[in-house]
């Protein structure tokens, strides 16, 4: 299977999506499965993983409901309150549906840069492995040192770094992102998504060459067996068309042998999220 490892759906309203500002006016509408299905088909992709965009139990439930009529949604990364004392009850409720593959929290919106190291948050993380759930790390580069401490404490928990850690591609900043990412990659329970890069670049005017040094660093650190492609659709459309955004990675991986390309374009995602045909 070829799988887009990272995309979102929403029924837009201003109150629940305050981050969709005037600069992102393209996103101020609904984005639903029928919109994505055609885009996946255009690139011969078989499916996608739907990732939460709101921190609410209701959205997790809604995303799971979408999968009932859309079998190309191969998995859901939802949200639960990992800091809640009733985290086990929440996980029991949602893991009755095997299409829930993982959990994500929007770390980079937390005022506390050390949020991941809070005792209550780590208590929630400690429960995920027992339910067979992964965890998506949504961070800025400044958070990666804390992520290293987190993954070190939970060696049996599977983690994936979203958007290659959101480096400052616009200004071609490399350090300390490179060094911290390289250290994070030494922990074999951590994967990475080639996603969300275009929104960290100069919108509308980026060139594929802008991403090469970052992709080179990621591939050297993680190797082809822990990397997966993701679009971050529809957020990526503030920068360019779905096909053009995905083309950054599709063109880059042409240099690899077919068995490595197939891993990056779907097999690694299927293994990480326990997705079956």
Secondary structure by P-SEA (a helix, b strand, c coil): ccccccccccccccccccccccccccccccccaaaaaaaaaaacccbbbbbbccccaaaaaaaaaaaccccccccccccccccccaaaaaaaacccccccccccccccccccccccccaaaaaaaaaccccbbbbbbbccccaaaaaaaaaaacccbbbbbcccccccccccccaaaaaaaaaaaccccbbbbccccccccccccccccccaaaaaaaaaacccccbbbbcccccccccccccccaaaaaaaaccccaaaaaaaacaaaaaaacccc
